[in-house]
Amino acid sequence: TALLLSGVALAAQPLITDDTGTQGAGGHQLEFSLTQDRAHNRDETERTRTFDGVYTYGLTETVDLFAGTGYSRIRARSTSSTVSGFGNPAVGAKWRFFTSEEYGTSLAIKPEIVLPVSSAREHDGLGAGRTSGNLTAILTQAVPFGEIHVNAGLGRDRFRHNDENPTTYYKRFSIAPVWEMTEAWKLALDTGIESARAEGHTVRTRFIEVGAIYSPSKNLDVAVGVIRAVDNDSPKTTTNSLTAGVTWRF
């Protein structure tokens, strides 16, 4: 669940589902977010606080390049232990390869390379110790109330210590309608499912998020979101998250 929610920083805040929008040639964007997670099951409760930063540059009108990373602090109740450090840096691109002005439809693809963390940080649960990656297909459709975004993706996490953490393969699907309430305010509902498979064992995690975006100007957004995620493992883990962030385009 924590790996699923860590993708928040790479989508339009506060959403987990990304859109096809790009910065335009020469455009820059900075995003910063703070997320507080509480994951619990019958055996354990874990609290994680993560500060994420992402920089995006518009290479052309339809191609963005981005790089981001996050710093996390994790506290487990059962051991009263606390670990902290930087997670996996990520670099990637988004290419909007199709746009229909007539129908309000656009399509994009987003490949992403996830760079490794050290062996010690992998052991602490801060990230994967070998180079990993994701590939996401994105659809954005204009509708009378705003937009609907749809994502379908594949991913793989690779670890140094396969005996402790076997390579994990992911499939993701999500959909996010966004309502344009006024020029300055948007409301969003984001829901989806992620399937994680490792050594023949599959865990499915469903999530739902309610978010709001306030734009005091066309180049500045302030966003908040509340997320609930539940998996089907035994015992089940439920994660409740609160995220807040700022996006600045220049």
C-alpha positions in Angstrom: 0.0 0.0 0.0 2.8 2.4 0.8 4.3 1.8 -2.6 1.0 2.5 -4.3 0.5 5.8 -2.5 4.0 6.9 -3.1 3.0 7.5 -6.7 0.9 10.5 -5.6 3.8 12.9 -6.2 4.1 11.9 -9.8 0.4 12.7 -10.7 -1.4 16.1 -10.6 -1.8 16.8 -6.9 -3.6 15.6 -5.0 -4.6 12.7 -7.3 -3.1 9.3 -7.7 -4.4 9.1 -11.3 -2.4 11.2 -13.8 -3.8 13.4 -16.6 -2.4 14.0 -20.2 -1.6 17.7 -19.5 2.0 18.8 -20.3 3.9 22.0 -19.5 4.5 23.2 -23.1 7.9 23.8 -24.7 10.2 25.5 -22.1 7.7 25.3 -19.3 8.7 24.4 -15.7 6.8 23.0 -12.8 7.6 22.3 -9.2 5.5 20.2 -6.9 5.8 19.7 -3.2 3.6 17.5 -1.0 3.4 16.2 2.5 1.6 12.9 3.1 0.7 11.3 6.5 -0.2 7.5 6.3 -1.5 5.2 9.0 -1.5 1.6 8.0 -2.8 -1.1 10.4 -3.9 -4.7 10.6 -4.5 -7.0 13.6 -0.8 -7.4 14.1 0.8 -4.0 13.4 0.3 -0.3 13.1 2.7 1.7 11.1 2.8 5.5 10.6 4.6 7.1 7.7 5.2 10.8 7.0 6.6 11.6 3.5 7.7 14.8 2.0 7.9 14.6 -1.8 9.3 16.9 -4.5 9.0 16.7 -8.3 10.4 18.9 -11.0 8.9 18.8 -14.5 10.3 20.4 -17.7 8.4 20.8 -21.0 10.8 19.5 -23.7 8.2 20.1 -26.4 4.5 21.1 -26.5 3.6 17.4 -26.0 6.6 15.9 -24.1 7.5 16.5 -20.5 10.5 15.2 -18.6 10.4 14.8 -14.8 12.5 13.9 -11.8 11.4 13.4 -8.2 12.2 11.9 -4.8 10.8 11.8 -1.3 12.0 11.7 2.3 10.1 9.5 4.7 9.9 8.8 8.4 8.4 5.4 9.4 7.3 4.4 12.9 6.2 0.9 13.8 4.1 0.4 16.9 5.1 -3.2 17.6 8.8 -2.5 17.8 8.6 1.2 18.8 11.3 1.7 16.1 11.6 4.7 13.8 13.5 4.9 10.5 13.9 7.8 8.1 15.6 8.6 4.9 15.2 9.3 1.2 13.3 6.8 -0.9 13.7 5.8 -4.5 14.4 8.7 -6.9 12.4 8.5 -10.1 13.0 10.0 -13.6 10.7 9.7 -16.6 8.7 11.3 -19.4 5.2 11.9 -20.4 4.3 12.0 -24.2 0.8 13.2 -25.2 0.7 11.5 -28.6 -3.0 12.1 -29.5 -5.4 15.0 -29.1 -8.8 15.5 -30.6 -10.1 19.0 -30.0 -13.5 18.1 -31.5 -14.2 15.3 -29.0 -12.1 16.6 -26.1 -10.1 13.4 -26.0 -6.3 13.0 -25.4 -4.0 10.1 -24.9 -0.5 9.9 -23.3 2.1 7.4 -22.2 4.4 7.8 -19.3 7.5 5.6 -18.8 9.3 5.9 -15.5 12.7 4.6 -14.2 12.9 4.1 -10.5 16.5 4.4 -9.3 17.8 2.1 -6.4 18.3 3.0 -2.8 21.2 1.7 -0.6 21.1 -1.8 0.9 20.5 -0.3 4.4 17.6 1.8 3.2 16.0 -1.2 1.5 16.3 -3.1 4.7 14.6 -0.3 6.5 11.7 -0.4 4.1 12.4 2.9 2.4 12.6 1.6 -1.1 13.8 -0.9 -3.6 17.6 -1.6 -3.9 17.7 -2.3 -7.6 16.6 -0.3 -10.6 12.8 -0.7 -11.2 10.3 0.9 -13.4 6.7 1.7 -14.4 4.8 2.3 -17.6 1.4 4.1 -17.6 -1.2 4.7 -20.3 -3.3 7.8 -19.7 -6.7 8.9 -21.1 -8.2 12.3 -20.5 -11.7 13.1 -21.6 -13.5 16.4 -21.4 -17.0 16.3 -20.1 -19.6 18.9 -19.3 -18.7 19.1 -15.6 -14.9 19.1 -16.2 -12.7 16.1 -17.1 -12.3 12.3 -16.5 -8.9 10.8 -16.3 -8.2 7.1 -16.7 -4.9 5.3 -16.0 -3.7 1.7 -16.8 -0.2 0.7 -15.8 2.4 -1.9 -15.3 5.3 -1.8 -12.9 8.1 -3.8 -11.3 10.1 -3.5 -8.1 13.5 -5.2 -7.9 15.3 -5.8 -4.6 18.9 -6.5 -3.6 17.9 -9.2 -1.1 15.5 -11.4 -3.0 15.2 -13.8 -0.1 13.6 -11.1 2.0 11.8 -9.2 -0.8 11.2 -11.0 -4.0 10.8 -9.1 -7.3 7.2 -7.7 -7.3 5.1 -7.1 -10.4 2.3 -4.6 -10.4 -0.8 -4.0 -12.5 -2.8 -0.8 -11.9 -6.1 0.7 -13.0 -7.7 3.9 -11.8 -10.3 6.5 -12.8 -10.7 10.1 -11.6 -13.5 12.5 -12.5 -12.7 16.1 -11.7 -15.4 18.7 -11.3 -14.7 22.4 -12.2 -16.8 24.1 -9.5 -15.6 27.6 -10.2 -12.6 29.2 -12.0 -10.6 28.7 -8.8 -12.0 25.5 -7.3 -12.0 21.9 -8.5 -13.2 18.8 -6.6 -12.1 15.3 -7.5 -12.9 11.6 -6.8 -10.1 9.1 -7.5 -10.6 5.4 -7.2 -8.7 2.3 -8.5 -7.1 -1.0 -7.8 -3.5 -2.3 -7.8 -2.5 -6.0 -8.1 0.9 -6.9 -6.7 2.4 -10.3 -7.5 5.5 -11.9 -6.0 6.6 -15.6 -6.0 3.1 -16.7 -7.0 1.3 -14.7 -4.3 -1.0 -11.8 -5.3 -2.3 -9.0 -3.2 -5.0 -6.6 -4.5 -5.3 -3.2 -3.0 -8.4 -0.9 -3.7 -8.3 2.8 -2.9 -10.6 5.8 -3.0 -9.7 9.4 -2.6 -11.6 12.7 -2.2 -9.6 15.8 -3.1 -9.9 19.5 -3.6 -7.7 21.9 -5.7 -7.7 25.7 -5.2 -6.0 27.8 -7.8 -5.5 31.5 -6.6 -3.8 32.1 -10.0 -3.3 30.1 -13.3 0.2 29.2 -12.2 -0.4 28.2 -8.6 -2.4 25.3 -7.1 -3.0 24.3 -3.5 -4.4 20.8 -3.0 -5.6 18.5 -0.3 -6.8 14.9 -0.4 -8.0 12.1 1.9 -7.3 8.5 0.8 -8.4 5.1 2.1 -6.8 1.9 0.8 -7.6 -1.7 1.8 -6.0 -4.9 0.5 -7.2 -8.5 0.5 -4.2 -10.0 2.2 -4.5 -12.1 5.4 -4.6 -10.2 7.7 -5.9 -7.3 5.7 -4.1 -3.9 5.9 -6.1 -0.7 5.9 -4.3 2.6 5.2 -5.7 6.0 5.8 -3.8 9.0 4.4 -4.0 12.7 4.4 -2.0 14.6 1.7 -1.5 18.3 1.0 0.6 20.0 -1.6 1.6 23.0 -3.7 2.2 23.2 -7.5 4.0 26.1 -9.1 4.3 26.5 -12.9 6.7 29.1 -14.3 
